[in-house]
């Protein structure tokens, strides 16, 4: 999948069904890796599949931390998706999307190798 945005900018804003990064609005859920920003088809954790996480699996060697924003409230990743990520050496930290955005920005500012999969919130 080709990224919609190259580089790894911080999340400027979230809500209203999307995100703003570097002044650009992105509708829906997103995945941000050191390789770029990608649209993510997951509207809820129940939508998360191994296939929808392929971009993260491809970027596994470029990240030390993976944050997954589960939406408005904390929830666990489906077991199959969790196993898929772990088999590729990725051990996600789950949190509500607002907390994941703040944590992602903080880690990015600290020059950490971080990726985030963020489910959009209303």
C-alpha positions in Angstrom: 0.0 0.0 0.0 1.3 3.4 -0.9 1.4 6.0 1.9 -0.8 9.1 1.6 1.8 11.2 3.4 5.6 10.6 3.6 7.5 11.1 6.8 6.2 10.9 10.4 4.4 14.1 11.5 2.8 14.5 15.0 -1.0 14.4 15.3 -2.2 18.0 15.5 -5.8 17.2 16.2 -8.3 14.3 16.3 -12.0 14.0 16.4 -15.0 14.5 14.1 -14.2 11.1 12.5 -10.6 11.8 11.5 -7.2 13.4 12.2 -5.2 16.5 11.3 -1.4 16.1 10.7 0.8 18.9 9.3 -2.3 20.9 8.5 -3.9 18.2 6.4 -7.2 16.6 7.3 -7.5 12.8 7.1 -10.9 11.2 7.4 -11.3 7.9 9.1 -8.8 5.8 10.9 -5.0 5.9 10.2 -1.8 4.1 10.6 1.4 6.2 11.0 4.8 4.6 10.7 8.3 6.0 10.0 7.6 5.1 6.4 4.4 7.3 6.1 0.8 7.7 6.9 -1.7 5.2 5.6 -5.5 5.1 5.6 -6.8 2.3 7.9 -10.1 0.5 7.2 -10.8 -0.2 10.9 -13.7 1.8 12.2 -13.8 -0.3 15.4 -11.6 -2.9 17.0 -13.9 -5.6 15.7 -12.8 -4.6 12.2 -9.1 -5.2 12.9 -7.7 -8.2 11.0 -4.2 -9.4 10.1 -4.7 -8.1 6.6 -5.6 -4.6 7.9 -2.3 -4.6 9.9 -0.1 -5.5 7.0 1.5 -2.0 6.9 2.6 -2.4 10.5 4.0 -5.8 9.9 6.0 -4.4 7.0 7.3 -1.6 9.2 8.2 -3.8 12.2 12.0 -3.4 11.7 11.7 0.4 11.9 9.8 0.7 15.2 10.4 -0.1 18.9 7.0 1.0 20.1 3.5 0.3 18.6 0.5 2.2 20.0 -3.0 1.3 19.1 -5.8 3.7 19.7 -9.0 1.7 20.3 -11.5 4.5 19.8 -13.2 6.6 22.5 -12.5 4.0 25.3 -9.9 1.5 26.0 -10.5 -2.0 24.6 -8.4 -5.0 23.8 -7.2 -6.0 20.4 -8.9 -9.1 18.9 -6.8 -12.2 19.9 -6.0 -13.1 16.3 -4.7 -9.6 15.5 -2.7 -9.6 18.7 -1.1 -12.9 17.8 -0.4 -11.7 14.3 1.5 -8.6 15.5 3.4 -10.6 18.2 4.5 -13.1 15.6 6.2 -10.2 13.8 7.9 -8.9 16.9 5.4 -6.1 17.6 3.8 -5.9 21.1 1.2 -3.2 21.0 0.3 -0.9 23.8 -3.5 -0.5 23.8 -5.2 2.7 24.9 -8.1 5.0 23.9 -7.3 7.0 20.8 -7.0 10.4 22.6 -4.3 8.9 24.9 -2.6 7.1 22.0 -2.4 10.4 20.1 -0.8 12.2 23.1 1.6 9.3 23.8 2.6 9.1 20.1 3.3 12.8 20.0 5.4 12.6 23.2 7.4 9.6 21.9 7.9 11.3 18.5 9.2 14.4 20.3 11.7 12.2 22.2 12.9 10.8 18.9 11.6 7.3 19.7 11.0 4.8 16.9 7.2 4.7 17.2 4.2 3.7 15.1 0.5 4.2 15.8 -2.7 2.6 14.5 -5.5 5.0 15.5 -9.2 4.4 15.2 -11.0 7.6 14.5 -13.3 9.1 17.2 -16.4 11.2 16.7 
